[in-house]
Amino acid sequence: MIVGVGTDICRVERVERVLEKFGTRFLQRVLTPAEREQKEWNAAALARRWALKEAVAKACRTGIGGAVGFHDIEVRYDAAKAPHVQVRGTAEGLKVWGSVSDDAGLALAFAVVEKRD
């Protein structure tokens, strides 16, 4: 059963400015330790991750900073480059479907959250 749908859009330029200003402090705030180890982070990749986490939090009906924070949402990619989202904390146990894309300086994400049977 679907319990929520969320979407978010983020300007890559905005993330680029924040990344230049705060560097690793920004990465530590937004990414889990496992996510930080996944790859070298550029502004476009980080904007996609930011947008997906925001979309997931909206789909969980909490928003970031409510019952769900950035570190409660972890995203990994499979061999086909499809995102797999795991949610911890208050929203743990929910099944999350996510999709991300970027073009023309914008990152867009969409998330659907289901209750597990």
LUMBA-811955 format. One record per residue: chain; x, y, z of N, C-alpha, C, CB in turn; residue number from 1; residue in three letters. Coordinates in pm, 1 decimal, decimal comma. Glycine has a CB too. Example, Ala and Ser with C-alpha at 12.3 -4.5 7.8 and 13.67 -1.06 7.14 Angstrom:
REM residues 2
  chain      n.xx      n.yy      n.zz     ca.xx     ca.yy     ca.zz      c.xx      c.yy      c.zz     cb.xx     cb.yy     cb.zz    n  res
      A    1319,0    -569,0     780,0    1230,0    -450,0     780,0    1320,0    -330,0     780,0    1130,8    -447,3     904,6    1  ALA
      A    1285,0    -225,0     708,0    1367,0    -106,0     714,0    1290,0       3,0     787,0    1408,4     -59,8     572,5    2  SER
***
This chain:
REM residues 117
  chain      n.xx      n.yy      n.zz     ca.xx     ca.yy     ca.zz      c.xx      c.yy      c.zz     cb.xx     cb.yy     cb.zz    n  res
      A      83,9    -117,8       0,0       0,0       0,0       0,0      88,6     124,4       0,0     -95,6      -0,4     121,6    1  MET
      A      61,7     215,2     -92,5     138,0     340,1     -99,9      94,2     432,4      13,5     118,4     409,7    -238,2    2  ILE
      A     193,0     484,2      86,2     162,6     575,4     196,7     206,3     718,6     168,6     228,7     526,6     323,2    3  VAL
      A     287,3     737,6      63,4     329,8     873,5      32,6     406,9     884,3     -96,7     412,8     926,8     143,3    4  GLY
      A     401,4    1003,1    -155,3     473,2    1035,9    -277,1     542,8    1169,7    -253,2     376,9    1041,5    -402,0    5  VAL
      A     665,5    1180,7    -299,7     737,8    1306,7    -282,2     822,4    1339,1    -402,5     824,8    1301,5    -158,6    6  GLY
      A     845,5    1466,2    -424,2     932,9    1510,7    -532,4    1014,0    1630,8    -483,8     850,3    1547,1    -660,3    7  THR
      A    1128,8    1652,0    -547,9    1210,2    1768,1    -513,5    1294,2    1805,0    -635,0    1300,7    1739,5    -389,0    8  ASP
      A    1325,6    1931,3    -644,0    1411,4    1981,8    -751,0    1516,7    2071,8    -686,8    1328,0    2059,6    -860,5    9  ILE
      A    1638,4    2063,2    -737,7    1749,9    2135,4    -676,4    1839,5    2191,6    -786,2    1831,1    2042,6    -580,9   10  CYS
      A    1880,4    2316,6    -772,0    1973,1    2377,4    -868,1    2115,2    2330,9    -838,6    1964,5    2532,6    -863,3   11  ARG
      A    2181,3    2275,4    -937,4    2317,7    2225,3    -921,2    2411,5    2339,5    -882,2    2366,7    2157,3   -1051,3   12  VAL
      A    2391,5    2456,4    -938,2    2475,6    2573,2    -907,4    2470,6    2607,1    -757,7    2430,3    2695,5    -990,9   13  GLU
      A    2353,1    2594,8    -699,3    2338,2    2623,4    -555,2    2422,8    2525,5    -472,8    2188,0    2614,4    -512,4   14  ARG
      A    2417,0    2398,9    -507,9    2494,8    2297,9    -436,4    2643,9    2320,3    -458,9    2454,4    2156,2    -481,4   15  VAL
      A    2680,3    2360,8    -578,7    2820,1    2389,6    -609,8    2874,7    2499,7    -518,9    2834,7    2430,3    -757,1   16  GLU
      A    2797,5    2605,9    -500,5    2840,0    2716,7    -412,4    2855,0    2669,5    -267,5    2738,2    2833,4    -419,3   17  ARG
      A    2759,1    2591,3    -220,4    2764,5    2541,1     -82,4    2882,7    2446,4     -65,0    2632,5    2469,3     -45,0   18  VAL
      A    2905,1    2361,6    -163,6    3016,4    2266,7    -158,6    3150,8    2340,5    -156,5    3010,3    2170,4    -279,1   19  LEU
      A    3162,7    2445,4    -235,9    3285,8    2525,6    -236,6    3307,7    2595,0    -102,7    3281,0    2629,8    -348,9   20  GLU
      A    3200,9    2642,8     -42,5    3211,5    2717,4      83,3    3236,8    2626,5     203,6    3084,8    2797,8     106,4   21  LYS
      A    3166,7    2511,8     210,3    3172,4    2428,7     330,1    3244,3    2294,5     311,8    3034,1    2403,3     377,6   22  PHE
      A    3266,7    2252,4     188,1    3344,5    2131,4     159,7    3297,1    2008,6     235,4    3487,9    2155,7     191,6   23  GLY
      A    3390,8    1945,5     304,8    3360,6    1818,8     373,1    3256,5    1834,9     484,0    3488,0    1760,0     431,5   24  THR
      A    3247,3    1952,8     543,7    3143,1    1972,9     646,4    3004,2    1953,3     587,2    3154,3    2113,9     708,5   25  ARG
      A    2983,6    2000,9     465,3    2855,2    1984,2     397,7    2831,4    1836,8     365,5    2850,1    2069,1     268,7   26  PHE
      A    2933,3    1769,1     314,6    2920,4    1626,6     285,1    2884,9    1547,6     411,3    3050,5    1572,8     223,7   27  LEU
      A    2949,2    1579,6     523,2    2921,6    1509,5     649,1    2780,5    1534,8     698,1    3021,0    1551,5     755,8   28  GLN
      A    2726,3    1650,7     670,1    2590,2    1683,9     713,7    2485,1    1608,6     632,6    2566,2    1834,7     702,3   29  ARG
      A    2508,6    1594,3     502,1    2406,8    1541,7     412,1    2421,2    1391,8     386,7    2411,9    1615,5     281,5   30  VAL
      A    2543,4    1341,0     382,8    2567,0    1202,0     345,3    2600,8    1115,2     465,6    2678,5    1194,0     243,5   31  LEU
      A    2557,2     990,3     461,8    2596,4     894,7     564,6    2743,7     859,4     542,1    2505,4     766,2     561,1   32  THR
      A    2811,1     802,3     642,6    2951,0     761,4     620,8    2966,6     666,5     501,1    3005,6     693,9     746,9   33  PRO
      A    2875,0     573,1     484,5    2882,5     479,8     371,2    2866,2     552,2     238,7    2775,6     371,1     384,2   34  ALA
      A    2779,9     651,4     233,1    2761,0     727,7     109,7    2886,0     809,1      76,1    2639,1     820,5     122,2   35  GLU
      A    2950,0     866,4     178,3    3070,2     946,3     154,0    3181,8     860,5      94,8    3117,9    1012,3     284,3   36  ARG
      A    3184,2     732,6     127,9    3287,4     642,4      77,9    3259,5     592,7     -63,6    3301,2     524,9     170,5   37  GLU
      A    3137,9     610,7    -112,9    3099,8     553,8    -241,6    3178,8     608,2    -358,9    2955,8     577,4    -265,3   38  GLN
      A    3205,8     739,0    -358,9    3272,5     797,9    -475,0    3317,5     938,7    -443,2    3180,0     798,0    -597,5   39  LYS
      A    3387,0     998,9    -539,3    3419,3    1140,4    -532,0    3290,8    1216,4    -563,0    3536,0    1179,2    -631,4   40  GLU
      A    3258,3    1314,1    -482,6    3131,7    1385,3    -498,0    3151,6    1515,2    -573,3    3068,6    1412,8    -362,0   41  TRP
      A    3078,1    1531,5    -683,2    3075,0    1659,7    -752,7    2936,9    1722,8    -728,3    3104,1    1642,0    -907,5   42  ASN
      A    2920,5    1845,5    -770,5    2797,7    1920,1    -740,4    2673,3    1854,4    -800,7    2809,8    2062,9    -791,7   43  ALA
      A    2681,2    1804,2    -923,8    2563,6    1743,1    -987,6    2521,1    1616,0    -913,7    2593,3    1710,7   -1135,7   44  ALA
      A    2617,4    1531,5    -878,4    2585,5    1408,0    -805,3    2527,7    1439,9    -667,9    2710,9    1319,6    -790,6   45  ALA
      A    2584,6    1538,9    -602,3    2535,2    1576,9    -470,4    2396,3    1640,5    -479,4    2633,2    1673,4    -403,0   46  LEU
      A    2370,4    1717,9    -582,4    2236,5    1776,7    -601,4    2132,3    1667,4    -623,6    2236,6    1874,9    -721,2   47  ALA
      A    2167,8    1564,5    -700,9    2074,6    1452,3    -720,2    2046,9    1381,6    -588,6    2130,7    1352,3    -822,6   48  ARG
      A    2151,4    1359,5    -509,3    2134,5    1290,2    -380,3    2050,4    1374,4    -285,0    2272,0    1259,1    -316,4   49  ARG
      A    2077,7    1505,6    -280,2    2001,6    1598,0    -196,7    1853,6    1592,7    -234,2    2056,0    1742,1    -211,0   50  TRP
      A    1825,3    1605,3    -364,9    1687,3    1604,8    -412,2    1617,5    1473,6    -378,7    1683,0    1629,1    -562,6   51  ALA
      A    1687,9    1361,6    -393,0    1626,2    1232,0    -362,6    1595,9    1220,1    -213,3    1718,2    1116,5    -407,6   52  LEU
      A    1687,8    1262,6    -129,7    1662,4    1255,1      14,8    1545,2    1345,3      54,1    1789,0    1295,0      94,1   53  LYS
      A    1538,1    1463,2      -3,6    1424,8    1553,0      23,4    1293,4    1489,9     -23,7    1446,1    1690,0     -46,2   54  GLU
      A    1295,0    1429,2    -143,4    1174,2    1365,0    -195,9    1130,4    1248,9    -106,7    1198,3    1315,1    -339,4   55  ALA
      A    1225,4    1170,8     -57,6    1193,6    1058,8      31,9    1132,7    1110,5     161,9    1320,3     974,7      61,7   56  VAL
      A    1191,0    1214,3     219,6    1137,6    1270,4     343,7     995,7    1322,3     324,6    1227,9    1382,8     394,3   57  ALA
      A     970,4    1383,4     209,8     835,0    1431,4     180,2     739,3    1313,5     165,0     834,6    1518,0      51,7   58  LYS
      A     784,3    1207,6      97,6     700,1    1089,1      79,6     671,6    1020,6     213,0     767,0     990,5     -16,6   59  ALA
      A     764,9    1030,6     306,7     744,4     975,8     442,2     654,4    1066,3     526,0     879,7     956,9     513,5   60  CYS
      A     619,0    1181,5     469,1     528,5    1277,8     530,1     587,7    1346,0     653,7     399,9    1209,6     566,9   61  ARG
      A     721,5    1362,2     652,3     786,3    1427,3     765,4     864,6    1551,2     726,1     877,3    1330,8     833,9   62  THR
      A     926,5    1547,1     608,6    1022,0    1650,8     572,1    1153,7    1626,0     644,0     966,8    1791,2     606,0   63  GLY
      A    1261,1    1680,2     590,8    1392,3    1666,3     654,1    1393,2    1744,9     784,0    1505,8    1714,8     559,7   64  ILE
      A    1445,5    1683,0     887,6    1456,5    1750,4    1015,9    1341,9    1720,4    1110,0    1465,2    1896,5     994,8   65  GLY
      A    1233,1    1665,7    1058,4    1123,5    1622,3    1144,7    1164,0    1489,4    1206,3     988,0    1609,8    1065,2   66  GLY
      A    1090,6    1387,5    1175,3    1121,5    1253,7    1225,7    1230,3    1186,1    1142,7     995,6    1167,2    1226,6   67  ALA
      A    1262,4    1242,8    1026,3    1361,4    1184,1     936,6    1467,0    1289,3     902,3    1293,7    1129,3     807,4   68  VAL
      A    1593,0    1253,1     920,0    1703,1    1342,4     884,9    1782,6    1287,3     767,9    1794,9    1364,1    1005,0   69  GLY
      A    1880,3    1363,8     720,9    1960,5    1320,8     606,8    2028,1    1186,1     630,9    2065,2    1425,4     575,1   70  PHE
      A    2074,5    1161,7     752,6    2145,6    1037,1     782,3    2050,8     919,4     802,4    2231,6    1054,8     906,0   71  HIS
      A    1920,8     944,6     810,8    1822,8     836,6     819,9    1789,1     779,5     682,1    1695,5     886,7     888,1   72  ASP
      A    1832,3     847,2     577,5    1804,6     805,9     440,0    1938,4     775,3     373,9    1725,2     916,9     360,6   73  ILE
      A    1954,8     650,8     332,4    2079,1     611,7     266,3    2047,3     559,6     126,8    2155,2     504,3     349,2   74  GLU
      A    2123,2     607,0      28,5    2099,9     571,8    -111,2    2222,6     499,4    -164,5    2068,4     698,2    -196,7   75  VAL
      A    2196,5     388,4    -228,8    2300,7     314,0    -299,8    2250,1     287,0    -440,4    2337,5     180,0    -225,8   76  ARG
      A    2340,5     259,3    -530,0    2303,9     231,8    -669,4    2345,5      90,6    -705,5    2369,4     334,0    -765,9   77  TYR
      A    2261,0      22,8    -783,5    2295,6    -111,5    -828,8    2377,6    -102,8    -957,7    2167,7    -196,8    -850,8   78  ASP
      A    2410,6    -218,6   -1015,9    2493,8    -222,3   -1136,8    2429,2    -149,9   -1253,9    2522,5    -365,9   -1175,9   79  ALA
      A    2295,6    -144,8   -1255,8    2223,9     -75,9   -1363,8    2205,7      72,8   -1334,2    2087,6    -141,0   -1386,5   80  ALA
      A    2268,3     121,5   -1226,3    2261,4     262,4   -1185,9    2124,3     304,5   -1133,2    2298,2     349,9   -1302,2   81  LYS
      A    2044,3     207,7   -1089,0    1914,1     238,5   -1028,5    1933,5     263,7    -879,0    1811,7     122,1   -1052,4   82  ALA
      A    1870,7     369,4    -825,7    1886,9     397,8    -682,6    1807,1     300,6    -595,0    1843,9     541,3    -652,8   83  PRO
      A    1868,4     261,4    -485,2    1801,5     180,4    -382,7    1809,6     259,6    -253,6    1867,2      36,4    -367,3   84  HIS
      A    1695,1     285,8    -193,1    1687,5     373,1     -76,8    1652,5     291,3      46,6    1583,8     485,2     -98,8   85  VAL
      A    1727,7     313,1     153,3    1698,6     250,4     282,1    1671,6     362,3     382,8    1817,4     157,5     329,6   86  GLN
      A    1562,5     347,3     456,5    1524,6     449,2     554,1    1535,6     389,4     693,8    1380,1     502,1     527,3   87  VAL
      A    1594,2     466,1     784,7    1609,4     422,4     924,6    1525,6     511,9    1014,5    1759,1     425,3     968,9   88  ARG
      A    1530,2     482,7    1141,3    1461,3     566,9    1238,4    1311,4     547,5    1235,2    1493,8     711,4    1213,9   89  GLY
      A    1237,6     655,2    1250,3    1092,2     652,1    1257,4    1030,0     586,0    1135,8    1038,3     791,5    1272,2   90  THR
      A    1089,1     604,0    1019,1    1032,5     551,2     894,6    1089,2     414,2     856,6    1057,3     648,9     781,8   91  ALA
      A    1166,3     353,4     946,5    1226,5     223,5     915,1    1118,1     120,0     884,9    1315,3     175,2    1032,0   92  GLU
      A    1147,5      33,4     791,2    1052,2     -69,6     754,0     966,5     -33,1     634,3     964,8     -99,9     869,1   93  GLY
      A     978,7      89,7     587,3     904,1     129,3     468,1     984,3      92,2     343,7     872,9     281,7     470,0   94  LEU
      A     917,5      58,3     237,5     980,6      30,4     108,7     977,4     159,0      27,7     908,4     -87,2      32,4   95  LYS
      A    1094,0     199,7     -23,3    1104,6     326,5     -95,4    1149,4     299,7    -239,1    1203,8     423,0     -23,8   96  VAL
      A    1077,8     360,7    -332,9    1114,4     358,8    -473,5    1155,7     499,9    -510,0     996,8     307,4    -564,0   97  TRP
      A    1273,1     515,1    -571,5    1319,9     648,1    -606,4    1371,7     656,8    -747,9    1426,4     691,0    -511,9   98  GLY
      A    1364,9     775,9    -802,8    1417,6     803,3    -935,5    1479,1     942,5    -934,3    1306,5     791,5   -1044,5   99  SER
      A    1594,7     956,8    -998,8    1662,5    1086,5   -1005,5    1710,6    1114,9   -1147,4    1781,0    1090,6    -907,4  100  VAL
      A    1723,0    1242,2   -1178,2    1773,7    1284,4   -1308,1    1827,2    1425,9   -1294,3    1663,0    1276,4   -1418,0  101  SER
      A    1914,3    1463,6   -1387,1    1956,4    1603,7   -1390,9    1977,3    1646,7   -1534,0    2085,0    1625,4   -1309,1  102  ASP
      A    1946,4    1773,0   -1559,0    1962,6    1832,1   -1691,4    1951,0    1983,5   -1677,2    1856,5    1776,2   -1792,5  103  ASP
      A    2019,0    2054,2   -1761,1    2011,1    2200,5   -1766,2    2033,9    2265,6   -1629,7    1876,0    2242,8   -1820,4  104  ALA
      A    2124,5    2206,0   -1549,9    2158,2    2265,4   -1421,5    2060,1    2237,9   -1308,8    2170,8    2409,4   -1437,9  105  GLY
      A    1966,5    2146,7   -1332,7    1868,9    2110,6   -1229,6    1874,6    1961,6   -1201,0    1726,8    2151,0   -1272,5  106  LEU
      A    1858,7    1924,4   -1074,5    1847,4    1785,0   -1033,6    1704,0    1763,6    -987,4    1950,8    1748,5    -920,2  107  ALA
      A    1643,0    1656,6   -1033,2    1504,0    1625,9   -1001,4    1496,1    1485,8    -943,1    1413,9    1638,5   -1126,9  108  LEU
      A    1414,5    1469,5    -839,7    1395,9    1337,7    -778,2    1249,3    1314,7    -748,4    1479,4    1324,5    -649,3  109  ALA
      A    1214,2    1187,9    -750,8    1077,9    1144,5    -724,8    1085,3    1021,7    -636,6    1000,2    1115,0    -857,2  110  PHE
      A    1000,3    1012,4    -534,6    1000,6     897,1    -444,6     857,5     852,3    -414,0    1075,3     930,9    -313,7  111  ALA
      A     840,7     721,4    -404,6     715,1     660,0    -363,6     747,6     570,6    -245,2     647,3     579,0    -481,3  112  VAL
      A     668,6     581,0    -139,9     690,9     501,6     -19,1     572,6     409,1       2,6     712,5     592,6     104,6  113  VAL
      A     604,7     281,6      29,3     503,2     180,8      56,3     523,9     120,5     193,8     505,7      71,5     -50,5  114  GLU
      A     414,3      74,1     253,0     424,4      -7,2     372,8     460,4    -148,3     328,3     291,0      -4,8     456,2  115  LYS
      A     550,7    -210,1     400,1     583,8    -349,8     369,8     471,5    -438,7     422,0     721,5    -391,0     432,9  116  ARG
      A     449,6    -550,9     351,5     346,2    -644,7     395,8     381,8    -710,7     526,7     322,7    -750,4     290,8  117  ASP
***
